[in-house]
């Protein structure tokens, strides 16, 4: 056998030996894993219990670094629930004072129908929003600064502002705002209260849809269907 042939024989033997060692190593690894799993209890297998020494080592190092840098003091600066930490913070905002025109406040309530249109959280209605709603509902501004609606030239109802001074004279001003609309009918000066009230309900429905408002009684309670039915029954 010459040197070249002998060299190739050695290479083939080395390859076969390396392959055998590799396959034997894989076999031993599988056996070790199988034996390790078989030593676990069923509870440990189901919970995928793994003990990682390297991870535990890294966590210990991280904890040491945090301690050395006084991280605990820094974490105290973060407030998770500010409202709970401030003892004197009120649980709710105070209810703002609603302005009622003096002539309406002194009126006999049996001779007055009054419904308030506003947001349930007393959020202000700004001038641009109010003006757009007034135009869409076809309401007019009278000389006293009140909004009014007429049916065949007959005054049906009027609207005052729920914010002082109670009128809409500055509704076109960029700084204008109001808590809401006080839609009212003075029964002493109304020729046809039943038709006037139906017209007011119709326009209230339009304004509520345009500005996403709610309808309240003067006592700040929500207006209900039974309230409306009761008013209709009293009108002639």
HELIX and SHEET records of a PDB file:
HELIX    1   1 UNK A    3  UNK A   39  1                                  37    
HELIX    2   2 UNK A   42  UNK A   46  1                                   5    
HELIX    3   3 UNK A   53  UNK A   68  1                                  16    
HELIX    4   4 UNK A   71  UNK A   75  1                                   5    
HELIX    5   5 UNK A   82  UNK A   85  1                                   4    
HELIX    6   6 UNK A  102  UNK A  105  1                                   4    
HELIX    7   7 UNK A  109  UNK A  111  5                                   3    
HELIX    8   8 UNK A  127  UNK A  136  1                                  10    
HELIX    9   9 UNK A  193  UNK A  211  1                                  19    
HELIX   10  10 UNK A  225  UNK A  234  1                                  10    
SHEET    1   A 6 UNK A 140  UNK A 141  0                                        
SHEET    2   A 6 UNK A 147  UNK A 151 -1                                        
SHEET    3   A 6 UNK A 154  UNK A 161 -1                                        
SHEET    4   A 6 UNK A 180  UNK A 186 -1                                        
SHEET    5   A 6 UNK A 112  UNK A 118 -1                                        
SHEET    6   A 6 UNK A 214  UNK A 217 -1                                        
SHEET    1   B 2 UNK A 125  UNK A 126  0                                        
SHEET    2   B 2 UNK A 177  UNK A 178 -1                                        
END                                                                             
